Amino acid sequence: MILDAARAAASRLFSPEFRSVFLKTLGLTLLALVALWFGIESVLEWLAWPWLQTFVPGLPAWAGWLGAIIAGIALAAGMALLIAPVTAIIAGLFLDDVAEVVERTDYPSDPSGRPVPALHALVLAVKFFGVVIIGNVVALLLLLVPGINIAAFFIVNGYLLGREFFEFAAMRFRPEAEAKALRRKYAGTVFLAGLVIAVFLAVPLLNLLTPLFAAAMMVHLHKAVSARELV
């Protein structure tokens, strides 16, 4: 069930039906990342270097170049960590578009889901952003604990991403309380599906598409779970 949902979602990512939402998400994400890069770089130049000169006077000229190189490396590392949350908050605004494409093309005979209201969609986007931030911060802290290391990244993100994206897909057809109850009933299945999403998230560049893949996958998973409930 999980692998079938993952394969179906992956096959849709670059399909003509997905092209519009894919380009919107990718374009806005890249614009946001470029704006963040220049914004953080400006803040570093405005605060860090004058602060260093104040506390360590008489620095040679080459120290400025060295500081710029170090700041650039730190900035690049920070941007790598920000890719996932920035993508999450932008793609969160288009999750209904993803779900509608999947429902229309793969389940044409089924009733369509109800779009999440605009304000609720914005709340969901911010929530996805927070979930990804918290998940990655916790995972980074756990990386320092011997015996846990990289597994922490997949466990934390698998649980949080699986939970949030499944509930989103379910809420297009069910009240929020019922969607949460269904997720708890199939907690193991949802967690394993979340692990697949976490693996997707761990691949550089491909992680830009994580929210789109996750939303499409969970639409398929919710359909499979709902069919099982009827049986």
N, CA, C and O of each residue as an XYZ file, in Angstrom:
924
protein
N       0.836     -1.214      0.000
C       0.000      0.000      0.000
C       0.867      1.260      0.000
O       0.619      2.188     -0.769
N       1.891      1.290      0.869
C       2.756      2.459      0.964
C       3.598      2.613     -0.298
O       3.712      3.711     -0.843
N       4.193      1.502     -0.765
C       5.031      1.559     -1.960
C       4.204      1.922     -3.186
O       4.665      2.662     -4.055
N       2.977      1.399     -3.254
C       2.097      1.747     -4.372
C       1.799      3.246     -4.366
O       1.816      3.890     -5.414
N       1.523      3.799     -3.176
C       1.243      5.234     -3.058
C       2.465      6.061     -3.448
O       2.343      7.086     -4.118
N       3.652      5.604     -3.021
C       4.882      6.332     -3.340
C       5.160      6.312     -4.840
O       5.518      7.332     -5.429
N       4.990      5.136     -5.453
C       5.235      5.037     -6.894
C       4.253      5.910     -7.670
O       4.640      6.593     -8.618
N       2.995      5.887     -7.271
C       1.984      6.688     -7.964
C       2.285      8.176     -7.835
O       2.124      8.932     -8.793
N       2.726      8.600     -6.634
C       3.050     10.015     -6.418
C       4.266     10.425     -7.236
O       4.267     11.491     -7.851
N       5.305      9.588     -7.248
C       6.527      9.905     -7.992
C       6.254      9.998     -9.493
O       6.843     10.828    -10.185
N       5.368      9.151     -9.989
C       5.066      9.160    -11.422
C       4.331     10.423    -11.841
O       4.332     10.779    -13.020
N       3.700     11.109    -10.881
C       2.923     12.312    -11.192
C       3.766     13.590    -11.146
O       3.384     14.599    -11.738
N       4.903     13.559    -10.450
C       5.643     14.789    -10.184
C       5.989     15.564    -11.451
O       5.888     16.791    -11.470
N       6.395     14.866    -12.509
C       6.832     15.553    -13.713
C       5.818     15.387    -14.862
O       6.152     15.575    -16.032
N       4.601     15.038    -14.509
C       3.565     14.881    -15.522
C       3.055     16.253    -15.964
O       3.191     17.223    -15.218
N       2.473     16.354    -17.160
C       1.939     17.647    -17.630
C       0.904     18.239    -16.678
O       0.812     19.458    -16.534
N       0.122     17.369    -16.026
C      -0.915     17.869    -15.104
C      -0.310     18.601    -13.909
O      -0.926     19.516    -13.362
N       0.881     18.205    -13.508
C       1.542     18.792    -12.341
C       2.399     20.010    -12.708
O       2.902     20.708    -11.828
N       2.560     20.256    -14.007
C       3.564     21.236    -14.435
C       3.317     22.621    -13.836
O       4.255     23.286    -13.398
N       2.069     23.050    -13.818
C       1.748     24.390    -13.336
C       2.120     24.573    -11.867
O       2.818     25.519    -11.503
N       1.640     23.646    -11.027
C       1.934     23.775     -9.592
C       3.420     23.556     -9.325
O       3.980     24.163     -8.412
N       4.056     22.703    -10.106
C       5.492     22.465     -9.955
C       6.284     23.739    -10.234
O       7.168     24.107     -9.460
N       5.967     24.410    -11.338
C       6.700     25.624    -11.694
C       6.440     26.746    -10.700
O       7.356     27.489    -10.348
N       5.186     26.874    -10.243
C       4.881     27.914     -9.249
C       5.653     27.679     -7.960
O       6.245     28.604     -7.404
N       5.642     26.447     -7.493
C       6.333     26.136     -6.242
C       7.836     26.329     -6.371
O       8.468     26.942     -5.510
N       8.400     25.807     -7.443
C       9.854     25.896     -7.632
C      10.293     27.351     -7.804
O      11.294     27.773     -7.226
N       9.543     28.113     -8.600
C       9.900     29.506     -8.846
C       9.848     30.347     -7.573
O      10.778     31.103     -7.290
N       8.771     30.221     -6.808
C       8.648     30.991     -5.572
C       9.687     30.564     -4.535
O      10.205     31.392     -3.786
N       9.985     29.264     -4.501
C      10.996     28.772     -3.556
C      12.368     29.356     -3.881
O      13.080     29.811     -2.986
N      12.738     29.343     -5.158
C      14.035     29.888     -5.550
C      14.114     31.386     -5.270
O      15.146     31.881     -4.816
N      13.019     32.112     -5.539
C      13.003     33.547     -5.238
C      13.170     33.795     -3.740
O      13.908     34.688     -3.325
N      12.469     32.988     -2.933
C      12.564     33.148     -1.483
C      13.970     32.852     -0.989
O      14.482     33.554     -0.117
N      14.606     31.806     -1.543
C      15.962     31.447     -1.116
C      16.980     32.519     -1.527
O      17.901     32.826     -0.771
N      16.812     33.078     -2.714
C      17.712     34.157     -3.153
C      17.549     35.377     -2.246
O      18.534     35.990     -1.834
N      16.297     35.723     -1.941
C      16.045     36.859     -1.047
C      16.643     36.608      0.336
O      17.218     37.516      0.936
N      16.509     35.385      0.841
C      17.093     35.048      2.142
C      18.617     35.159      2.102
O      19.236     35.668      3.037
N      19.210     34.678      1.016
C      20.671     34.715      0.886
C      21.180     36.147      1.004
O      22.071     36.434      1.803
N      20.601     37.052      0.194
C      21.065     38.433      0.209
C      20.708     39.131      1.518
O      21.457     39.980      2.001
N      19.555     38.766      2.090
C      19.164     39.362      3.362
C      20.117     38.978      4.486
O      20.576     39.840      5.236
N      20.414     37.696      4.602
C      21.318     37.229      5.665
C      22.731     37.742      5.432
O      23.429     38.102      6.380
N      23.159     37.774      4.154
C      24.490     38.274      3.834
C      24.623     39.742      4.235
O      25.651     40.154      4.772
N      23.574     40.529      3.969
C      23.606     41.943      4.332
C      23.676     42.130      5.837
O      24.396     42.997      6.332
N      22.924     41.313      6.559
C      22.940     41.404      8.017
C      24.321     41.056      8.561
O      24.815     41.713      9.478
N      24.946     40.018      7.993
C      26.294     39.632      8.435
C      27.296     40.760      8.196
O      28.116     41.068      9.062
N      27.222     41.371      7.009
C      28.150     42.455      6.695
C      27.907     43.677      7.579
O      28.848     44.388      7.930
N      26.668     43.917      7.933
C      26.301     45.098      8.709
C      26.646     44.945     10.184
O      27.043     45.907     10.842
N      26.489     43.702     10.708
C      26.683     43.485     12.141
C      27.989     42.781     12.488
O      28.718     43.229     13.373
N      28.291     41.683     11.799
C      29.387     40.809     12.230
C      30.755     41.480     12.107
O      31.531     41.488     13.062
N      31.051     42.046     10.926
C      32.393     42.596     10.727
C      32.670     43.811     11.620
O      33.733     43.853     12.240
N      31.763     44.812     11.720
C      32.005     45.923     12.657
C      32.141     45.441     14.105
O      32.954     45.966     14.865
N      31.341     44.441     14.479
C      31.432     43.895     15.846
C      32.808     43.274     16.082
O      33.395     43.447     17.150
N      33.321     42.553     15.087
C      34.632     41.914     15.223
C      35.737     42.968     15.311
O      36.664     42.821     16.108
N      35.650     44.030     14.500
C      36.655     45.079     14.541
C      36.651     45.836     15.866
O      37.686     46.320     16.325
N      35.461     45.930     16.476
C      35.355     46.616     17.758
C      36.052     45.833     18.857
O      36.761     46.407     19.684
N      35.846     44.512     18.866
C      36.402     43.677     19.931
C      37.832     43.216     19.639
O      38.579     42.886     20.560
N      38.210     43.195     18.366
C      39.581     42.802     17.997
C      40.144     43.891     17.086
O      40.205     43.704     15.871
N      40.559     45.034     17.657
C      41.042     46.143     16.823
C      42.380     45.801     16.162
O      43.132     44.944     16.625
N      42.642     46.507     15.065
C      43.921     46.335     14.384
C      44.026     45.093     13.538
O      45.128     44.602     13.291
N      42.895     44.573     13.086
C      42.946     43.374     12.241
C      43.569     43.715     10.889
O      43.281     44.776     10.335
N      44.414     42.843     10.349
C      44.991     43.097      9.022
C      43.926     43.043      7.937
O      42.832     42.517      8.145
N      44.265     43.598      6.772
C      43.282     43.665      5.682
C      42.834     42.287      5.229
O      41.673     42.083      4.876
N      43.797     41.314      5.241
C      43.425     39.977      4.753
C      42.408     39.298      5.657
O      41.737     38.356      5.234
N      42.283     39.769      6.916
C      41.301     39.165      7.827
C      39.878     39.380      7.320
O      38.984     38.569      7.564
N      39.689     40.491      6.611
C      38.350     40.742      6.055
C      37.976     39.705      5.017
O      36.845     39.218      4.986
N      38.955     39.364      4.152
C      38.696     38.341      3.140
C      38.474     36.977      3.783
O      37.586     36.228      3.374
N      39.275     36.662      4.781
C      39.111     35.380      5.474
C      37.754     35.311      6.165
O      37.068     34.289      6.123
N      37.385     36.410      6.795
C      36.080     36.446      7.457
C      34.945     36.279      6.463
O      33.945     35.621      6.752
N      35.108     36.886      5.276
C      34.070     36.767      4.245
C      33.933     35.331      3.762
O      32.826     34.845      3.525
N      35.084     34.649      3.617
C      35.049     33.244      3.185
C      34.368     32.373      4.233
O      33.530     31.534      3.905
N      34.734     32.579      5.503
C      34.116     31.805      6.587
C      32.623     32.092      6.666
O      31.809     31.185      6.838
N      32.279     33.376      6.535
C      30.855     33.745      6.580
C      30.105     33.117      5.410
O      28.960     32.691      5.556
N      30.767     33.061      4.229
C      30.120     32.447      3.064
C      29.860     30.969      3.265
O      28.804     30.464      2.884
N      30.815     30.270      3.862
C      30.632     28.841      4.142
C      29.503     28.633      5.142
O      28.662     27.751      4.971
N      29.494     29.466      6.204
C      28.428     29.358      7.212
C      27.074     29.676      6.593
O      26.073     29.029      6.901
N      27.050     30.679      5.716
C      25.803     31.060      5.055
C      25.298     29.937      4.152
O      24.102     29.648      4.127
N      26.212     29.302      3.409
C      25.822     28.195      2.530
C      25.265     27.029      3.339
O      24.280     26.408      2.941
N      25.899     26.730      4.484
C      25.401     25.652      5.343
C      24.030     25.992      5.894
O      23.147     25.136      5.958
N      23.854     27.252      6.293
C      22.551     27.668      6.814
C      21.464     27.587      5.752
O      20.341     27.170      6.037
N      21.798     27.986      4.519
C      20.820     27.920      3.432
C      20.442     26.478      3.125
O      19.291     26.197      2.791
N      21.409     25.552      3.237
C      21.105     24.133      3.004
C      20.059     23.635      4.000
O      19.188     22.836      3.656
N      20.159     24.118      5.233
C      19.183     23.726      6.248
C      17.834     24.407      6.030
O      16.800     23.880      6.441
N      17.841     25.583      5.382
C      16.604     26.338      5.203
C      15.811     25.899      3.977
O      14.642     26.260      3.841
N      16.431     25.121      3.077
C      15.735     24.729      1.852
C      14.428     24.008      2.166
O      13.381     24.333      1.606
N      14.496     23.026      3.065
C      13.298     22.231      3.364
C      12.182     23.066      3.973
O      11.057     23.001      3.477
N      12.432     23.858      5.037
C      11.338     24.637      5.610
C      10.787     25.704      4.677
O       9.580     25.950      4.667
N      11.658     26.347      3.884
C      11.164     27.359      2.945
C      10.259     26.710      1.903
O       9.200     27.243      1.572
N      10.684     25.550      1.385
C       9.839     24.826      0.429
C       8.513     24.429      1.064
O       7.468     24.485      0.416
N       8.559     24.029      2.332
C       7.344     23.585      3.014
C       6.312     24.691      3.104
O       5.132     24.460      2.840
N       6.741     25.894      3.476
C       5.768     26.971      3.667
C       5.213     27.461      2.326
O       4.052     27.863      2.252
N       6.030     27.432      1.263
C       5.537     27.869     -0.045
C       4.647     26.802     -0.678
O       3.560     27.101     -1.171
N       5.116     25.567     -0.661
C       4.319     24.488     -1.253
C       3.039     24.258     -0.469
O       2.047     23.785     -1.022
N       3.055     24.591      0.827
C       1.837     24.437      1.630
C       0.670     25.233      1.083
O      -0.488     24.885      1.311
N       0.975     26.308      0.355
C      -0.082     27.119     -0.249
C      -0.694     26.451     -1.476
O      -1.772     26.843     -1.923
N      -0.010     25.442     -2.025
C      -0.492     24.801     -3.256
C      -0.863     23.333     -3.059
O      -1.045     22.605     -4.035
N      -0.977     22.894     -1.812
C      -1.262     21.479     -1.574
C      -2.618     21.069     -2.141
O      -2.769     19.959     -2.652
N      -3.599     21.956     -2.053
C      -4.907     21.625     -2.612
C      -4.827     21.432     -4.119
O      -5.513     20.573     -4.675
N      -3.990     22.229     -4.784
C      -3.815     22.065     -6.234
C      -3.271     20.673     -6.549
O      -3.711     20.018     -7.494
N      -2.295     20.230     -5.731
C      -1.716     18.898     -5.914
C      -2.787     17.830     -5.715
O      -2.936     16.925     -6.536
N      -3.526     17.945     -4.618
C      -4.552     16.942     -4.305
C      -5.621     16.885     -5.397
O      -6.078     15.804     -5.768
N      -6.015     18.043     -5.908
C      -7.045     18.078     -6.949
C      -6.570     17.389     -8.221
O      -7.343     16.682     -8.869
N      -5.311     17.587     -8.585
C      -4.770     16.934     -9.782
C      -4.781     15.416     -9.607
O      -5.201     14.683    -10.503
N      -4.315     14.952     -8.442
C      -4.277     13.508     -8.184
C      -5.678     12.918     -8.190
O      -5.914     11.873     -8.797
N      -6.601     13.581     -7.520
C      -7.979     13.058     -7.447
C      -8.638     13.047     -8.820
O      -9.351     12.104     -9.163
N      -8.401     14.091     -9.602
C      -9.052     14.192    -10.909
C      -8.492     13.185    -11.904
O      -9.244     12.602    -12.684
N      -7.171     12.975    -11.884
C      -6.555     12.113    -12.889
C      -6.541     10.640    -12.497
O      -6.684      9.771    -13.357
N      -6.368     10.347    -11.196
C      -6.234      8.955    -10.764
C      -7.515      8.369    -10.171
O      -7.658      7.151    -10.068
N      -8.441      9.240     -9.785
C      -9.711      8.760     -9.197
C     -10.873      9.543     -9.809
O     -11.632     10.197     -9.093
N     -11.010      9.475    -11.135
C     -12.033     10.308    -11.803
C     -13.465      9.954    -11.416
O     -14.348     10.808    -11.496
N     -13.713      8.721    -11.002
C     -15.081      8.317    -10.663
C     -15.444      8.608     -9.207
O     -16.606      8.482     -8.822
N     -14.465      8.991     -8.403
C     -14.725      9.299     -6.993
C     -15.115     10.759     -6.827
O     -14.722     11.604     -7.631
N     -15.893     11.062     -5.777
C     -16.200     12.474     -5.481
C     -14.916     13.245     -5.177
O     -13.986     12.706     -4.576
N     -14.875     14.496     -5.594
C     -13.696     15.323     -5.329
C     -13.700     15.792     -3.877
O     -14.755     15.958     -3.266
N     -12.521     15.998     -3.347
C     -12.407     16.510     -1.992
C     -12.728     17.996     -1.926
O     -12.761     18.680     -2.949
N     -12.961     18.487     -0.720
C     -13.248     19.901     -0.511
C     -11.927     20.655     -0.301
O     -11.120     20.268      0.543
N     -11.712     21.720     -1.061
C     -10.492     22.509     -0.835
C     -10.477     23.070      0.588
O     -11.517     23.448      1.128
N      -9.317     23.116      1.168
C      -9.172     23.705      2.493
C      -9.351     25.214      2.351
O      -8.758     25.807      1.450
N     -10.155     25.866      3.216
C     -10.334     27.324      3.138
C      -9.009     28.064      3.144
O      -8.032     27.595      3.728
N      -8.975     29.234      2.488
C      -7.725     29.969      2.284
C      -6.993     30.247      3.597
O      -5.779     30.062      3.684
N      -7.726     30.689      4.613
C      -7.079     30.995      5.892
C      -6.504     29.736      6.530
O      -5.405     29.746      7.085
N      -7.280     28.642      6.438
C      -6.810     27.371      6.994
C      -5.595     26.871      6.210
O      -4.672     26.296      6.787
N      -5.599     27.092      4.901
C      -4.455     26.678      4.082
C      -3.197     27.430      4.503
O      -2.106     26.862      4.547
N      -3.363     28.724      4.812
C      -2.218     29.506      5.274
C      -1.711     28.987      6.619
O      -0.505     28.900      6.851
N      -2.653     28.645      7.499
C      -2.282     28.081      8.801
C      -1.542     26.761      8.606
O      -0.541     26.501      9.274
N      -2.036     25.928      7.688
C      -1.371     24.654      7.401
C       0.040     24.881      6.865
O       0.972     24.171      7.242
N       0.197     25.881      5.977
C       1.517     26.165      5.417
C       2.496     26.560      6.523
O       3.633     26.091      6.557
N       2.036     27.432      7.428
C       2.890     27.844      8.550
C       3.179     26.648      9.458
O       4.283     26.503      9.984
N       2.158     25.789      9.631
C       2.329     24.606     10.476
C       3.357     23.652      9.875
O       4.205     23.124     10.594
N       3.288     23.427      8.559
C       4.267     22.579      7.887
C       5.670     23.161      8.065
O       6.633     22.436      8.314
N       5.763     24.493      7.931
C       7.045     25.171      8.119
C       7.592     24.898      9.520
O       8.762     24.555      9.686
N       6.728     25.056     10.522
C       7.145     24.823     11.907
C       7.541     23.378     12.156
O       8.522     23.096     12.845
N       6.759     22.464     11.582
C       7.044     21.039     11.766
C       8.417     20.685     11.192
O       9.192     19.967     11.824
N       8.713     21.190      9.998
C       9.994     20.878      9.375
C      11.153     21.502     10.157
O      12.196     20.875     10.342
N      10.956     22.743     10.614
C      11.992     23.408     11.423
C      12.267     22.620     12.697
O      13.413     22.293     13.004
N      11.188     22.317     13.442
C      11.344     21.589     14.706
C      11.968     20.218     14.473
O      12.870     19.799     15.199
N      11.475     19.526     13.448
C      12.000     18.192     13.150
C      13.484     18.209     12.865
O      14.223     17.350     13.347
N      13.927     19.181     12.085
C      15.346     19.225     11.733
C      16.221     19.716     12.879
O      17.357     19.264     13.025
N      15.707     20.640     13.699
C      16.466     21.086     14.869
C      16.635     19.932     15.853
O      17.732     19.696     16.359
N      15.537     19.212     16.121
C      15.610     18.065     17.033
C      16.556     17.005     16.478
O      17.370     16.437     17.207
N      16.435     16.749     15.180
C      17.303     15.735     14.559
C      18.773     16.136     14.656
O      19.628     15.291     14.919
N      19.075     17.429     14.444
C      20.456     17.888     14.535
C      20.998     17.725     15.954
O      22.156     17.352     16.146
N      20.148     18.009     16.950
C      20.576     17.837     18.339
C      20.820     16.359     18.648
O      21.774     16.004     19.341
N      19.940     15.506     18.118
C      20.086     14.074     18.380
C      21.289     13.472     17.652
O      21.788     12.411     18.028
N      21.740     14.157     16.617
C      22.924     13.660     15.911
C      24.155     13.625     16.825
O      25.115     12.900     16.565
N      24.108     14.419     17.898
C      25.228     14.459     18.838
C      25.171     13.326     19.857
O      26.123     13.114     20.608
N      24.050     12.595     19.883
C      23.877     11.519     20.862
C      24.394     10.210     20.266
O      23.875      9.760     19.245
N      25.401      9.592     20.876
C      25.944      8.329     20.334
C      24.865      7.249     20.248
O      24.029      7.117     21.142
N      24.898      6.485     19.165
C      23.950      5.386     19.013
C      22.665      5.775     18.316
O      21.884      4.905     17.930
N      22.427      7.079     18.144
C      21.196      7.532     17.470
C      21.566      8.111     16.104
O      21.136      7.619     15.061
N      22.379      9.175     16.142
C      22.934      9.784     14.941
C      21.911      9.987     13.822
O      20.837     10.540     14.059
N      22.239      9.540     12.597
C      21.432      9.892     11.430
C      20.025      9.309     11.490
O      19.107      9.852     10.876
N      19.844      8.211     12.220
C      18.502      7.622     12.334
C      17.515      8.613     12.931
O      16.320      8.547     12.643
N      18.009      9.544     13.769
C      17.140     10.539     14.394
C      16.449     11.398     13.343
O      15.269     11.721     13.480
N      17.180     11.769     12.294
C      16.618     12.596     11.230
C      15.399     11.929     10.602
O      14.360     12.561     10.409
N      15.542     10.637     10.286
C      14.459      9.933      9.606
C      13.284      9.648     10.549
O      12.128      9.735     10.136
N      13.569      9.316     11.790
C      12.492      9.015     12.739
C      11.664     10.259     13.041
O      10.435     10.229     12.991
N      12.360     11.358     13.356
C      11.642     12.598     13.701
C      10.857     13.122     12.508
O       9.666     13.412     12.621
N      11.525     13.244     11.367
C      10.837     13.764     10.186
C       9.781     12.796      9.667
O       8.737     13.222      9.174
N      10.043     11.504      9.773
C       9.052     10.526      9.331
C       7.757     10.651     10.115
O       6.669     10.606      9.542
N       7.877     10.807     11.427
C       6.674     10.938     12.251
C       5.938     12.249     11.961
O       4.733     12.249     11.712
N       6.672     13.361     11.996
C       6.021     14.670     11.857
C       5.448     14.884     10.457
O       4.308     15.328     10.315
N       6.231     14.571      9.425
C       5.752     14.784      8.061
C       4.621     13.823      7.712
O       3.648     14.217      7.071
N       4.744     12.563      8.132
C       3.662     11.609      7.882
C       2.362     12.061      8.508
O       1.307     12.013      7.876
N       2.442     12.500      9.750
C       1.238     12.952     10.459
C       0.576     14.144      9.768
O      -0.626     14.124      9.503
N       1.358     15.175      9.478
C       0.788     16.405      8.935
C       0.212     16.210      7.534
O      -0.888     16.682      7.245
N       0.946     15.522      6.666
C       0.473     15.382      5.294
C      -0.692     14.405      5.183
O      -1.564     14.583      4.333
N      -0.720     13.383      6.024
C      -1.869     12.475      5.980
C      -3.126     13.193      6.449
O      -4.189     13.051      5.845
N      -3.006     13.956      7.516
C      -4.178     14.681      8.020
C      -4.677     15.697      6.999
O      -5.882     15.913      6.869
N      -3.747     16.321      6.276
C      -4.173     17.242      5.220
C      -5.011     16.511      4.172
O      -6.094     16.970      3.810
N      -4.509     15.372      3.685
C      -5.234     14.625      2.653
C      -6.592     14.159      3.177
O      -7.585     14.193      2.450
N      -6.637     13.725      4.431
C      -7.890     13.228      5.011
C      -8.896     14.351      5.229
O     -10.100     14.130      5.102
N      -8.424     15.553      5.555
C      -9.342     16.658      5.845
C     -10.051     17.187      4.603
O     -10.994     17.970      4.717
N      -9.617     16.777      3.446
C     -10.362     17.154      2.241
C     -11.669     16.363      2.142
O     -12.568     16.734      1.388
N     -11.766     15.275      2.906
C     -12.961     14.436      2.846
C     -13.644     14.249      4.203
O     -14.777     13.773      4.269
N     -12.956     14.624      5.285
C     -13.469     14.351      6.630
C     -13.293     15.578      7.508
O     -12.446     16.429      7.237
N     -14.112     15.667      8.579
C     -13.853     16.703      9.586
C     -12.485     16.486     10.220
O     -11.961     15.372     10.215
N     -11.915     17.546     10.761
C     -10.549     17.468     11.298
C     -10.415     16.403     12.383
O      -9.433     15.661     12.408
N     -11.405     16.326     13.284
C     -11.329     15.344     14.373
C     -11.334     13.921     13.824
O     -10.622     13.055     14.332
N     -12.129     13.681     12.798
C     -12.193     12.345     12.191
C     -10.894     12.017     11.457
O     -10.434     10.876     11.472
N     -10.309     13.030     10.816
C      -9.035     12.820     10.125
C      -7.929     12.437     11.113
O      -7.122     11.549     10.840
N      -7.904     13.112     12.255
C      -6.907     12.802     13.281
C      -7.115     11.396     13.841
O      -6.155     10.665     14.084
N      -8.383     11.029     14.042
C      -8.684      9.699     14.570
C      -8.260      8.613     13.586
O      -7.732      7.578     13.991
N      -8.488      8.845     12.303
C      -8.088      7.873     11.283
C      -6.567      7.747     11.247
O      -6.032      6.648     11.102
N      -5.881      8.869     11.380
C      -4.417      8.826     11.399
C      -3.896      8.038     12.591
O      -2.933      7.281     12.471
N      -4.542      8.219     13.751
C      -4.108      7.462     14.934
C      -4.372      5.967     14.767
O      -3.580      5.141     15.222
N      -5.474      5.619     14.120
C      -5.816      4.222     13.920
C      -4.788      3.520     13.030
O      -4.452      2.356     13.251
N      -4.298      4.236     12.033
C      -3.305      3.673     11.117
C      -1.939      4.317     11.349
O      -1.202      4.596     10.403
N      -1.614      4.547     12.613
C      -0.385      5.273     12.966
C       0.868      4.610     12.394
O       1.764      5.301     11.909
N       0.940      3.282     12.446
C       2.115      2.577     11.934
C       2.276      2.772     10.440
O       3.380      3.035      9.961
N       1.185      2.646      9.700
C       1.229      2.820      8.246
C       1.620      4.243      7.885
O       2.433      4.466      6.988
N       1.029      5.211      8.594
C       1.327      6.625      8.324
C       2.787      6.923      8.641
O       3.441      7.670      7.912
N       3.300      6.346      9.720
C       4.702      6.577     10.078
C       5.643      6.010      9.012
O       6.613      6.665      8.631
N       5.362      4.812      8.535
C       6.206      4.216      7.486
C       6.157      5.052      6.206
O       7.168      5.218      5.523
N       4.975      5.573      5.891
C       4.863      6.465      4.735
C       5.665      7.739      4.974
O       6.289      8.269      4.054
N       5.645      8.231      6.218
C       6.430      9.404      6.566
C       7.921      9.167      6.412
O       8.663     10.080      6.048
N       8.368      7.938      6.688
C       9.783      7.606      6.488
C      10.172      7.707      5.017
O      11.272      8.151      4.689
N       9.270      7.295      4.138
C       9.538      7.426      2.698
C       9.703      8.902      2.343
O      10.594      9.266      1.575
N       8.840      9.751      2.905
C       8.935     11.192      2.655
C      10.249     11.735      3.211
O      10.882     12.585      2.585
N      10.661     11.251      4.381
C      11.910     11.710      4.993
C      13.112     11.344      4.128
O      14.063     12.119      4.029
N      13.076     10.170      3.503
C      14.148      9.773      2.586
C      14.181     10.727      1.398
O      15.252     11.149      0.961
N      13.023     11.059      0.887
C      12.906     12.005     -0.228
C      13.493     13.353      0.184
O      14.198     14.000     -0.591
N      13.188     13.770      1.425
C      13.661     15.047      1.955
C      15.179     15.089      2.082
O      15.778     16.162      2.008
N      15.798     13.941      2.270
C      17.245     13.885      2.503
C      18.055     13.986      1.226
O      19.278     14.104      1.296
N      17.425     13.943      0.067
C      18.157     13.975     -1.212
C      18.280     15.425     -1.678
O      17.261     16.068     -1.931
N      19.498     15.958     -1.800
C      19.666     17.347     -2.236
C      18.994     17.608     -3.577
O      18.962     16.741     -4.451
N      18.458     18.812     -3.726
C      17.719     19.283     -4.897
C      16.360     18.603     -5.023
O      15.345     19.272     -5.217
N      16.338     17.269     -4.912
C      15.059     16.574     -4.956
C      14.181     17.005     -3.782
O      12.955     16.953     -3.868
N      14.817     17.435     -2.674
C      14.027     17.829     -1.511
C      13.192     19.083     -1.769
O      12.287     19.390     -0.992
N      13.483     19.812     -2.853
C      12.641     20.946     -3.220
C      11.225     20.498     -3.572
O      10.273     21.270     -3.462
N      11.102     19.247     -3.994
C       9.797     18.721     -4.402
C       9.108     17.942     -3.282
O       8.039     17.372     -3.496
N       9.706     17.913     -2.097
C       9.173     17.079     -1.020
C       7.708     17.339     -0.714
O       6.938     16.380     -0.650
N       7.273     18.600     -0.517
C       5.855     18.799     -0.195
C       4.905     18.319     -1.287
O       3.830     17.793     -0.996
N       5.307     18.503     -2.554
C       4.447     18.046     -3.649
C       4.357     16.521     -3.654
O       3.273     15.953     -3.787
N       5.507     15.868     -3.509
C       5.520     14.405     -3.453
C       4.726     13.901     -2.253
O       3.948     12.955     -2.373
N       4.923     14.537     -1.085
C       4.250     14.093      0.134
C       2.739     14.241      0.027
O       1.994     13.346      0.427
N       2.286     15.367     -0.511
C       0.845     15.584     -0.645
C       0.226     14.561     -1.595
O      -0.821     13.985     -1.297
N       0.880     14.335     -2.749
C       0.351     13.361     -3.710
C       0.352     11.961     -3.116
O      -0.615     11.217     -3.283
N       1.420     11.594     -2.428
C       1.512     10.261     -1.834
C       0.420     10.040     -0.796
O      -0.198      8.977     -0.752
N       0.184     11.051      0.040
C      -0.810     10.881      1.097
C      -2.239     10.894      0.574
O      -3.134     10.329      1.203
N      -2.459     11.525     -0.555
C      -3.783     11.412     -1.187
C      -4.031      9.958     -1.569
O      -5.110      9.420     -1.320
N      -3.026      9.322     -2.177
C      -3.163      7.900     -2.538
C      -3.306      7.024     -1.294
O      -4.110      6.092     -1.277
N      -2.534      7.320     -0.265
C      -2.598      6.510      0.951
C      -3.948      6.658      1.630
O      -4.506      5.676      2.120
N      -4.475      7.863      1.666
C      -5.796      8.061      2.278
C      -6.868      7.319      1.496
O      -7.791      6.759      2.088
N      -6.756      7.310      0.193
C      -7.722      6.560     -0.624
C      -7.654      5.067     -0.297
O      -8.682      4.401     -0.173
N      -6.433      4.553     -0.159
C      -6.267      3.125      0.151
C      -6.803      2.800      1.536
O      -7.464      1.779      1.725
N      -6.522      3.661      2.501
C      -6.998      3.455      3.874
C      -8.528      3.544      3.917
O      -9.174      2.751      4.602
N      -9.099      4.491      3.198
C     -10.559      4.645      3.178
C     -11.222      3.424      2.560
O     -12.277      2.987      3.018
N     -10.597      2.866      1.507
C     -11.143      1.646      0.918
C     -11.094      0.497      1.902
O     -12.026     -0.306      1.953
N     -10.041      0.399      2.678
C      -9.926     -0.641      3.689
C     -10.988     -0.455      4.784
O     -11.541     -1.430      5.291
N     -11.263      0.792      5.136
C     -12.276      1.079      6.148
C     -13.651      0.614      5.678
O     -14.441      0.093      6.466
N     -13.931      0.806      4.393
C     -15.240      0.378      3.854
C     -15.375     -1.128      3.878
O     -16.455     -1.656      4.144
N     -14.267     -1.834      3.598
C     -14.305     -3.296      3.636
C     -14.481     -3.779      5.055
O     -14.536     -4.985      5.295
